[in-house]
Amino acid sequence: MSIETPFNGLGKPEALKHNLSDKWSRRLTKADSVIYQVKGEIIYIYSIKGHYE
């Protein structure tokens, strides 16, 4: 994930819905993902978590 392409690339980026509609999810591994938001040139990380925990 980079500021140049925060919504494209590896990890299957997916726009979240409902009250998280301004945030995105992306896979880091098969079991782990990150939830993030992009504002201008800053990427805010909200969660890095295992899917099966």
TORLO-379038 format. One line per field, with one value per atom (N, C-alpha, C, O): residue number from 1; residue in one letter; atom name; x, y, z. Coordinates in steps of 0.2 Angstrom, whole numbers. Layout:
<sites>
i = [NUM	...]
aa = [A	...]
at = [CA	...]
X = [X	...]
Y = [Y	...]
Z = [Z	...]
</sites>
This chain:
<sites>
i = [1	1	1	1	2	2	2	2	3	3	3	3	4	4	4	4	5	5	5	5	6	6	6	6	7	7	7	7	8	8	8	8	9	9	9	9	10	10	10	10	11	11	11	11	12	12	12	12	13	13	13	13	14	14	14	14	15	15	15	15	16	16	16	16	17	17	17	17	18	18	18	18	19	19	19	19	20	20	20	20	21	21	21	21	22	22	22	22	23	23	23	23	24	24	24	24	25	25	25	25	26	26	26	26	27	27	27	27	28	28	28	28	29	29	29	29	30	30	30	30	31	31	31	31	32	32	32	32	33	33	33	33	34	34	34	34	35	35	35	35	36	36	36	36	37	37	37	37	38	38	38	38	39	39	39	39	40	40	40	40	41	41	41	41	42	42	42	42	43	43	43	43	44	44	44	44	45	45	45	45	46	46	46	46	47	47	47	47	48	48	48	48	49	49	49	49	50	50	50	50	51	51	51	51	52	52	52	52	53	53	53	53]
aa = [M	M	M	M	S	S	S	S	I	I	I	I	E	E	E	E	T	T	T	T	P	P	P	P	F	F	F	F	N	N	N	N	G	G	G	G	L	L	L	L	G	G	G	G	K	K	K	K	P	P	P	P	E	E	E	E	A	A	A	A	L	L	L	L	K	K	K	K	H	H	H	H	N	N	N	N	L	L	L	L	S	S	S	S	D	D	D	D	K	K	K	K	W	W	W	W	S	S	S	S	R	R	R	R	R	R	R	R	L	L	L	L	T	T	T	T	K	K	K	K	A	A	A	A	D	D	D	D	S	S	S	S	V	V	V	V	I	I	I	I	Y	Y	Y	Y	Q	Q	Q	Q	V	V	V	V	K	K	K	K	G	G	G	G	E	E	E	E	I	I	I	I	I	I	I	I	Y	Y	Y	Y	I	I	I	I	Y	Y	Y	Y	S	S	S	S	I	I	I	I	K	K	K	K	G	G	G	G	H	H	H	H	Y	Y	Y	Y	E	E	E	E]
at = [N	CA	C	O	N	CA	C	O	N	CA	C	O	N	CA	C	O	N	CA	C	O	N	CA	C	O	N	CA	C	O	N	CA	C	O	N	CA	C	O	N	CA	C	O	N	CA	C	O	N	CA	C	O	N	CA	C	O	N	CA	C	O	N	CA	C	O	N	CA	C	O	N	CA	C	O	N	CA	C	O	N	CA	C	O	N	CA	C	O	N	CA	C	O	N	CA	C	O	N	CA	C	O	N	CA	C	O	N	CA	C	O	N	CA	C	O	N	CA	C	O	N	CA	C	O	N	CA	C	O	N	CA	C	O	N	CA	C	O	N	CA	C	O	N	CA	C	O	N	CA	C	O	N	CA	C	O	N	CA	C	O	N	CA	C	O	N	CA	C	O	N	CA	C	O	N	CA	C	O	N	CA	C	O	N	CA	C	O	N	CA	C	O	N	CA	C	O	N	CA	C	O	N	CA	C	O	N	CA	C	O	N	CA	C	O	N	CA	C	O	N	CA	C	O	N	CA	C	O	N	CA	C	O	N	CA	C	O]
X = [4	0	4	9	3	7	2	-4	4	0	-2	-7	3	2	-4	-8	-5	-11	-14	-14	-17	-20	-26	-28	-29	-36	-35	-40	-29	-27	-21	-18	-20	-14	-15	-21	-10	-10	-15	-16	-17	-21	-28	-32	-31	-38	-41	-46	-40	-43	-50	-53	-54	-61	-64	-62	-68	-71	-76	-80	-76	-80	-87	-88	-92	-99	-102	-99	-108	-112	-108	-105	-107	-103	-96	-93	-93	-86	-85	-80	-90	-89	-83	-82	-80	-74	-68	-62	-68	-62	-62	-67	-56	-54	-51	-48	-52	-49	-44	-46	-39	-34	-31	-29	-30	-27	-19	-16	-17	-9	-7	-2	-10	-9	-16	-21	-16	-23	-27	-33	-24	-27	-27	-31	-23	-22	-25	-23	-28	-30	-28	-27	-29	-28	-34	-36	-36	-42	-38	-35	-40	-36	-41	-46	-39	-42	-37	-31	-38	-34	-37	-43	-33	-35	-29	-24	-30	-25	-19	-20	-13	-7	-5	0	-10	-9	-13	-19	-11	-14	-15	-10	-21	-22	-24	-28	-20	-21	-26	-24	-31	-36	-35	-37	-34	-34	-29	-30	-25	-21	-23	-21	-27	-29	-30	-31	-29	-30	-38	-42	-39	-46	-49	-55	-45	-47	-46	-46	-44	-43	-50	-49]
Y = [-6	0	6	7	11	17	23	22	29	35	36	39	33	34	30	32	24	20	16	10	20	18	13	9	14	10	5	2	3	-2	-6	-5	-11	-15	-22	-24	-24	-31	-30	-25	-36	-36	-36	-35	-35	-35	-29	-30	-23	-17	-17	-18	-16	-16	-10	-9	-6	0	-3	-8	-1	-3	0	5	-2	0	3	2	6	8	14	18	13	18	18	22	14	14	15	14	19	20	24	24	28	32	28	31	21	17	11	10	9	3	-3	-2	-9	-15	-18	-17	-21	-24	-30	-29	-35	-41	-40	-38	-42	-42	-49	-50	-54	-62	-65	-61	-71	-75	-74	-74	-73	-72	-65	-64	-61	-54	-49	-49	-43	-38	-31	-31	-26	-19	-15	-15	-11	-6	1	3	5	11	16	15	23	28	33	34	36	41	47	49	52	59	63	64	66	70	65	60	66	62	58	56	57	53	47	48	41	35	34	33	34	32	25	22	21	14	14	17	10	9	3	2	-3	-9	-14	-13	-18	-23	-29	-30	-34	-39	-46	-46	-51	-58	-59	-58	-62	-64	-69	-69	-74	-80	-79	-84	-73	-72	-70	-69]
Z = [0	0	0	4	-4	-5	-6	-8	-4	-5	-13	-14	-17	-24	-27	-31	-24	-26	-20	-19	-15	-9	-10	-6	-16	-18	-23	-25	-25	-30	-28	-23	-32	-30	-27	-27	-24	-20	-14	-11	-12	-6	-6	-1	-12	-14	-10	-5	-11	-8	-8	-14	-3	-3	1	7	-2	1	6	5	13	18	17	14	20	20	26	32	26	32	35	32	42	46	45	48	41	39	32	29	29	22	19	13	24	22	23	23	25	26	21	18	21	16	20	25	17	20	15	9	17	12	16	22	12	15	15	11	21	22	20	17	23	22	21	21	21	20	27	26	32	39	42	46	39	42	37	31	40	36	39	45	36	38	36	31	41	39	40	44	34	34	30	27	31	28	25	28	19	16	16	14	19	19	16	19	10	7	6	2	8	7	13	14	18	24	24	23	26	27	34	38	37	44	45	41	49	50	57	62	56	62	65	71	61	63	59	53	62	59	63	69	60	64	60	54	64	61	60	64	54	53	57	59	59	63	71	74	73	80	84	90]
</sites>
